Amino acid sequence: MAIPSLHIIDALRKTANQLQNGSRYEWGHMGSCNCGNLAQTITAFSRAEIQQRALQNPGDWSEQLVEYCPSSGLPMDFIIEKMIDFGFSKQDLRHLEWLSD
């Protein structure tokens, strides 16, 4: 689990506020799903940029998190790396995507 910190809390609140105020939510879209919306907040990539990077690899967020390799140079791995560097674990992101914890 992510170590509680103000910047993690702020990112989650900002993402929730953006969704509440009309940001696009689309569970089947890699840039507009749960992790996609958080990735927009953390990385400042647009939903379209996240989707474009994600489609270069097979799988949804959960599958791409399993295959994540920090030295791969793959565009989606760069986004995942930024989220991990921010303080989230791969498990945190899987739980967020599936709202399972």
PyRosetta script that sets phi, psi and omega in degrees:
from pyrosetta import init, pose_from_sequence

init()
pose = pose_from_sequence("MAIPSLHIIDALRKTANQLQNGSRYEWGHMGSCNCGNLAQTITAFSRAEIQQRALQNPGDWSEQLVEYCPSSGLPMDFIIEKMIDFGFSKQDLRHLEWLSD")
pose.set_psi(1, 145.3)
pose.set_omega(1, 178.9)
pose.set_phi(2, -59.7)
pose.set_psi(2, 141.4)
pose.set_omega(2, 174.7)
pose.set_phi(3, -73.3)
pose.set_psi(3, 122.9)
pose.set_omega(3, -177.8)
pose.set_phi(4, -56.2)
pose.set_psi(4, 131.0)
pose.set_omega(4, 176.9)
pose.set_phi(5, -151.8)
pose.set_psi(5, 159.3)
pose.set_omega(5, -178.3)
pose.set_phi(6, -63.1)
pose.set_psi(6, -37.1)
pose.set_omega(6, -178.1)
pose.set_phi(7, -70.8)
pose.set_psi(7, -31.2)
pose.set_omega(7, 175.1)
pose.set_phi(8, -69.9)
pose.set_psi(8, -45.7)
pose.set_omega(8, 178.2)
pose.set_phi(9, -60.1)
pose.set_psi(9, -44.5)
pose.set_omega(9, 179.1)
pose.set_phi(10, -61.7)
pose.set_psi(10, -42.3)
pose.set_omega(10, -180.0)
pose.set_phi(11, -64.6)
pose.set_psi(11, -41.9)
pose.set_omega(11, 178.7)
pose.set_phi(12, -66.3)
pose.set_psi(12, -42.2)
pose.set_omega(12, 178.7)
pose.set_phi(13, -66.0)
pose.set_psi(13, -42.6)
pose.set_omega(13, 178.9)
pose.set_phi(14, -61.7)
pose.set_psi(14, -43.4)
pose.set_omega(14, 178.6)
pose.set_phi(15, -63.0)
pose.set_psi(15, -45.3)
pose.set_omega(15, 179.0)
pose.set_phi(16, -62.2)
pose.set_psi(16, -42.1)
pose.set_omega(16, 178.4)
pose.set_phi(17, -63.8)
pose.set_psi(17, -40.7)
pose.set_omega(17, 178.3)
pose.set_phi(18, -62.7)
pose.set_psi(18, -41.8)
pose.set_omega(18, 178.2)
pose.set_phi(19, -65.7)
pose.set_psi(19, -42.9)
pose.set_omega(19, 179.2)
pose.set_phi(20, -62.8)
pose.set_psi(20, -30.8)
pose.set_omega(20, -177.8)
pose.set_phi(21, -95.7)
pose.set_psi(21, 16.7)
pose.set_omega(21, 170.4)
pose.set_phi(22, 107.5)
pose.set_psi(22, 3.7)
pose.set_omega(22, 174.3)
pose.set_phi(23, -58.1)
pose.set_psi(23, 145.5)
pose.set_omega(23, -175.8)
pose.set_phi(24, -67.5)
pose.set_psi(24, 132.9)
pose.set_omega(24, 175.1)
pose.set_phi(25, -122.8)
pose.set_psi(25, 126.5)
pose.set_omega(25, 179.9)
pose.set_phi(26, -149.5)
pose.set_psi(26, 104.5)
pose.set_omega(26, -172.0)
pose.set_phi(27, -59.3)
pose.set_psi(27, -31.9)
pose.set_omega(27, -179.0)
pose.set_phi(28, -86.3)
pose.set_psi(28, 5.2)
pose.set_omega(28, -178.7)
pose.set_phi(29, -111.0)
pose.set_psi(29, 121.6)
pose.set_omega(29, -174.2)
pose.set_phi(30, -61.0)
pose.set_psi(30, -22.2)
pose.set_omega(30, 179.2)
pose.set_phi(31, -98.7)
pose.set_psi(31, -4.7)
pose.set_omega(31, -176.0)
pose.set_phi(32, -127.5)
pose.set_psi(32, 7.3)
pose.set_omega(32, 178.9)
pose.set_phi(33, -86.9)
pose.set_psi(33, -166.6)
pose.set_omega(33, -179.4)
pose.set_phi(34, -58.9)
pose.set_psi(34, -56.4)
pose.set_omega(34, 179.6)
pose.set_phi(35, -67.6)
pose.set_psi(35, -35.0)
pose.set_omega(35, -179.9)
pose.set_phi(36, -62.5)
pose.set_psi(36, -42.3)
pose.set_omega(36, 177.9)
pose.set_phi(37, -66.7)
pose.set_psi(37, -40.2)
pose.set_omega(37, 176.3)
pose.set_phi(38, -65.5)
pose.set_psi(38, -39.6)
pose.set_omega(38, 178.2)
pose.set_phi(39, -61.4)
pose.set_psi(39, -37.0)
pose.set_omega(39, 176.4)
pose.set_phi(40, -59.7)
pose.set_psi(40, -43.0)
pose.set_omega(40, -179.3)
pose.set_phi(41, -65.5)
pose.set_psi(41, -44.5)
pose.set_omega(41, -173.9)
pose.set_phi(42, -77.0)
pose.set_psi(42, -41.2)
pose.set_omega(42, -172.1)
pose.set_phi(43, -98.8)
pose.set_psi(43, -17.0)
pose.set_omega(43, -174.2)
pose.set_phi(44, 67.7)
pose.set_psi(44, 11.3)
pose.set_omega(44, 170.3)
pose.set_phi(45, -75.0)
pose.set_psi(45, 148.0)
pose.set_omega(45, 176.2)
pose.set_phi(46, -76.6)
pose.set_psi(46, 165.1)
pose.set_omega(46, 177.0)
pose.set_phi(47, -58.5)
pose.set_psi(47, -38.3)
pose.set_omega(47, -179.8)
pose.set_phi(48, -66.8)
pose.set_psi(48, -40.1)
pose.set_omega(48, 178.8)
pose.set_phi(49, -65.7)
pose.set_psi(49, -40.2)
pose.set_omega(49, 178.1)
pose.set_phi(50, -65.0)
pose.set_psi(50, -45.1)
pose.set_omega(50, 178.9)
pose.set_phi(51, -60.0)
pose.set_psi(51, -45.4)
pose.set_omega(51, -179.2)
pose.set_phi(52, -60.7)
pose.set_psi(52, -43.3)
pose.set_omega(52, 178.5)
pose.set_phi(53, -66.6)
pose.set_psi(53, -41.3)
pose.set_omega(53, -177.4)
pose.set_phi(54, -65.8)
pose.set_psi(54, -36.8)
pose.set_omega(54, -176.4)
pose.set_phi(55, -72.0)
pose.set_psi(55, -6.5)
pose.set_omega(55, 176.5)
pose.set_phi(56, -78.8)
pose.set_psi(56, -11.2)
pose.set_omega(56, 176.9)
pose.set_phi(57, -125.4)
pose.set_psi(57, 152.0)
pose.set_omega(57, 176.2)
pose.set_phi(58, -76.1)
pose.set_psi(58, 151.2)
pose.set_omega(58, 171.0)
pose.set_phi(59, 102.1)
pose.set_psi(59, 163.0)
pose.set_omega(59, 176.9)
pose.set_phi(60, -86.1)
pose.set_psi(60, -171.7)
pose.set_omega(60, -178.8)
pose.set_phi(61, -56.2)
pose.set_psi(61, -47.0)
pose.set_omega(61, -176.9)
pose.set_phi(62, -60.0)
pose.set_psi(62, -43.7)
pose.set_omega(62, -179.6)
pose.set_phi(63, -68.8)
pose.set_psi(63, -40.4)
pose.set_omega(63, -179.8)
pose.set_phi(64, -70.3)
pose.set_psi(64, -28.9)
pose.set_omega(64, 174.8)
pose.set_phi(65, -66.6)
pose.set_psi(65, -37.1)
pose.set_omega(65, 177.3)
pose.set_phi(66, -63.9)
pose.set_psi(66, -40.4)
pose.set_omega(66, -176.6)
pose.set_phi(67, -85.5)
pose.set_psi(67, -4.3)
pose.set_omega(67, -176.2)
pose.set_phi(68, -53.9)
pose.set_psi(68, 132.8)
pose.set_omega(68, 175.0)
pose.set_phi(69, -138.5)
pose.set_psi(69, 116.4)
pose.set_omega(69, -174.4)
pose.set_phi(70, -62.3)
pose.set_psi(70, -20.2)
pose.set_omega(70, -178.9)
pose.set_phi(71, -102.8)
pose.set_psi(71, 11.0)
pose.set_omega(71, -175.8)
pose.set_phi(72, -71.6)
pose.set_psi(72, -31.2)
pose.set_omega(72, -174.7)
pose.set_phi(73, 78.7)
pose.set_psi(73, 3.0)
pose.set_omega(73, 179.1)
pose.set_phi(74, -71.4)
pose.set_psi(74, 141.6)
pose.set_omega(74, -176.6)
pose.set_phi(75, -57.4)
pose.set_psi(75, -40.1)
pose.set_omega(75, -179.6)
pose.set_phi(76, -70.9)
pose.set_psi(76, -34.6)
pose.set_omega(76, 177.7)
pose.set_phi(77, -63.6)
pose.set_psi(77, -30.1)
pose.set_omega(77, 175.6)
pose.set_phi(78, -62.5)
pose.set_psi(78, -43.7)
pose.set_omega(78, 178.9)
pose.set_phi(79, -64.5)
pose.set_psi(79, -46.7)
pose.set_omega(79, 179.0)
pose.set_phi(80, -59.9)
pose.set_psi(80, -42.8)
pose.set_omega(80, 179.1)
pose.set_phi(81, -59.6)
pose.set_psi(81, -41.9)
pose.set_omega(81, 178.7)
pose.set_phi(82, -62.5)
pose.set_psi(82, -37.7)
pose.set_omega(82, -179.8)
pose.set_phi(83, -71.3)
pose.set_psi(83, -37.5)
pose.set_omega(83, 176.0)
pose.set_phi(84, -67.6)
pose.set_psi(84, -44.2)
pose.set_omega(84, 177.5)
pose.set_phi(85, -60.3)
pose.set_psi(85, -29.9)
pose.set_omega(85, 179.6)
pose.set_phi(86, -69.4)
pose.set_psi(86, -25.5)
pose.set_omega(86, 177.9)
pose.set_phi(87, 133.2)
pose.set_psi(87, -2.8)
pose.set_omega(87, 178.7)
pose.set_phi(88, -90.8)
pose.set_psi(88, 148.5)
pose.set_omega(88, 173.1)
pose.set_phi(89, -95.6)
pose.set_psi(89, 166.5)
pose.set_omega(89, 175.6)
pose.set_phi(90, -59.6)
pose.set_psi(90, -38.9)
pose.set_omega(90, 179.0)
pose.set_phi(91, -64.4)
pose.set_psi(91, -41.3)
pose.set_omega(91, 176.5)
pose.set_phi(92, -56.0)
pose.set_psi(92, -46.1)
pose.set_omega(92, -176.7)
pose.set_phi(93, -68.1)
pose.set_psi(93, -37.8)
pose.set_omega(93, 175.7)
pose.set_phi(94, -62.6)
pose.set_psi(94, -45.0)
pose.set_omega(94, 178.6)
pose.set_phi(95, -62.4)
pose.set_psi(95, -41.1)
pose.set_omega(95, 178.5)
pose.set_phi(96, -62.0)
pose.set_psi(96, -46.3)
pose.set_omega(96, -177.3)
pose.set_phi(97, -60.6)
pose.set_psi(97, -40.2)
pose.set_omega(97, -178.2)
pose.set_phi(98, -96.7)
pose.set_psi(98, 0.5)
pose.set_omega(98, -175.9)
pose.set_phi(99, 48.4)
pose.set_psi(99, 49.3)
pose.set_omega(99, -172.1)
pose.set_phi(100, -104.5)
pose.set_psi(100, 0.3)
pose.set_omega(100, -179.9)
pose.set_phi(101, -151.3)
pose.dump_pdb("model.pdb")
